[in-house]
């Protein structure tokens, strides 16, 4: 178990979107020093929960070229 929850991730995303550095969830409040630190934590939680997906790569094959 990762120790992180979807509620934590949702609260961080919402706060980062608003530009607020203080996040409350599960009766606790965390103050981040910057929005960049929050974005790093969001990425960490996404990796931990398995919700972050890598880059999507599309390949195309054609016999006649692109139009």
ROBAGU-167389 format. One record per residue (C-alpha): x, y, z; residue number from 1. Coordinates in Angstrom, 2 decimals. Example, Ala and Ser with C-alpha at 12.3 -4.5 7.8 and 13.67 -1.06 7.14 Angstrom:
! residues 2
SITE      c1      c2      c3 num
SITE   12.30   -4.50    7.80   1
SITE   13.67   -1.06    7.14   2
***
This chain:
! residues 67
SITE      c1      c2      c3 num
SITE    0.00    0.00    0.00   1
SITE    1.33    3.42   -0.95   2
SITE   -0.03    5.49    1.91   3
SITE   -1.46    8.06   -0.51   4
SITE   -5.15    8.36   -1.30   5
SITE   -7.22    9.58   -4.21   6
SITE   -8.66   12.24   -1.88   7
SITE   -5.17   13.64   -1.30   8
SITE   -4.51   13.71   -5.04   9
SITE   -7.84   15.41   -5.76  10
SITE   -7.24   18.05   -3.05  11
SITE   -3.74   18.78   -4.37  12
SITE   -4.94   19.08   -7.95  13
SITE   -7.74   21.45   -6.97  14
SITE   -5.45   23.65   -4.87  15
SITE   -2.75   23.76   -7.56  16
SITE   -5.33   24.73  -10.16  17
SITE   -6.40   27.64   -7.94  18
SITE   -2.80   28.60   -7.12  19
SITE   -3.34   27.96   -3.41  20
SITE   -0.39   26.45   -1.52  21
SITE   -2.35   25.18    1.49  22
SITE   -4.21   21.88    1.20  23
SITE   -6.56   20.24    3.69  24
SITE   -7.69   16.63    3.60  25
SITE   -8.47   13.95    6.18  26
SITE   -8.46   16.56    8.96  27
SITE   -4.88   17.67    8.20  28
SITE   -3.57   20.82    6.56  29
SITE   -0.31   20.91    4.61  30
SITE    1.38   24.15    3.53  31
SITE    3.65   23.83    0.47  32
SITE    6.44   26.33   -0.16  33
SITE    5.52   26.69   -3.84  34
SITE    3.05   25.50   -6.45  35
SITE    5.99   23.73   -8.11  36
SITE    6.45   21.64   -4.95  37
SITE    2.75   20.78   -5.12  38
SITE    3.10   19.68   -8.75  39
SITE    6.00   17.43   -7.78  40
SITE    3.88   15.88   -5.01  41
SITE    1.00   15.40   -7.46  42
SITE    3.34   13.50   -9.80  43
SITE    4.64   11.39   -6.89  44
SITE    1.12   10.47   -5.77  45
SITE    0.04    9.72   -9.35  46
SITE    2.99    7.34   -9.76  47
SITE    2.24    5.73   -6.41  48
SITE   -1.45    5.24   -7.22  49
SITE   -0.69    4.16  -10.78  50
SITE   -2.82    6.94  -12.27  51
SITE   -0.02    8.68  -14.16  52
SITE    0.41    7.47  -17.67  53
SITE    3.49    7.90  -19.76  54
SITE    3.56    9.72  -23.07  55
SITE    1.23    8.36  -25.69  56
SITE    2.98    7.38  -28.91  57
SITE    0.96    6.87  -32.06  58
SITE    2.42    5.20  -35.11  59
SITE    0.85    5.20  -38.52  60
SITE    1.45    2.99  -41.49  61
SITE    0.17    3.80  -44.92  62
SITE    0.68    2.43  -48.40  63
SITE   -0.20    5.70  -50.16  64
SITE    1.31    8.40  -47.97  65
SITE   -0.44   11.12  -46.05  66
SITE   -2.94   13.46  -47.66  67
***
